[in-house]
Amino acid sequence: MTPTNVEHLKSYAVRWNNLYPLDRWYRRKYNIGFGTAAHRELCQINILLEYMEEVLFRESEALHLNGIENEKELKDGIWIKERINTAEEDELFVGLSNIDLTTIQY
């Protein structure tokens, strides 16, 4: 059976979104339709840069909010916190424990 034009369009849309996963995020953010003139003028590198900027600002905000929370806890007398990710910390400890200190040159 020969694929229809609709099947070709679906296949094209799937390939496009697999190739450029941030494209849909950007189009949703700015309300740009797929395949429109505005969409065809977009540069995928600029989309990537905008996404990276967005992630960096979120990380910076989270770091800042975490710092404020830590400050509040210190003012409240909370100096020692319970371990949150013990498996990750244990893995790090095992890795550090296996370092041969005799190989370190001063």
N, C-alpha and C positions, 0 to 999 in steps of 0.2 A: 504494500500500500504506500502510495506517495504521500509524504508529509504535506500538510496544508500550509498556507501562508501564516495562519494563526500559530501553528506549531513552530514554524521558523521564527516568528516574532518572540514566542515564549522562550525558545532556545537561545535567541540572541540576548534577551533580557537576563536570563540566568547566567550566560557566559559573561556579560558585562558586569553584573554584580559580583560574580566570583573574582573577576579580574580587578575590579575597583571597589572593594568593600566599603570604603569611606564615602563614596559618591552618594549613596542613598542617605547617609547621615547628613551630609551637607545639603542635599536637595530638600530633605524634610525640614532642616533648620531654616532655610530661606524660602521654602514653599516654591520650589522649582520643579516642574514636571519633567518626567523622563522623556528624552528625545526632543524637547522644545528647543527653540532658538537659543534661549538663555542657557539651557543645559549644554548645548553643543559648543558654547563659548567658554565653558569652564575648563580650568587647567587642573589636572589631577595632582600636580605637585603643590599648587596653592592650597588645594583641599587638604592634603597631607599636612602641610605646615600649619594650617588653621586648627586641625585636629590636635597636632602636637602641642600647640600653644594652649588649647583648651585643657588638655591633660596636665600640662605644667602648672597652669593656674589652679586647677583643682587640687593638685598635690601640694602646692604652696599654701593654699587656704587650709587644707587639712593639717599641714605641719604647724601653721600658725595657731589654729584652734587647739591642737594637741598641746602646744606650748602654753597657751592660756590655761588649759585644764591642769597641766602639770604645776603651773604657778599656784593655782588655787589649792591644789592638794598639798603643796609644800607649806603654804600659809596656814592650812588646817592641821599641820603636823603630820601629814602622811608622807613618810620618808621612804618606806619600803613597800613595794607593791607585790601582789601575788603574781606568780609566773602565769603568763597567758598561754604561750605556745611552748609547752614543755618538750614536746617531741622535737621541735626545731632547735630549741636550746640544747637539748641533750645531744643531738646530732653535731651541733657546733662544738660542744665540749669534747666529744669523742674525737672529732677532727683535730682540735687543738692539742688533745692529750697525746696524739700520735706523732707529734713533731719531735724529731730527734734534735735536742738542744746542743748536742756535741758537734753538729754540722754547722752551727752558726759561727761565722767569723766576725771578730771584733775589729 
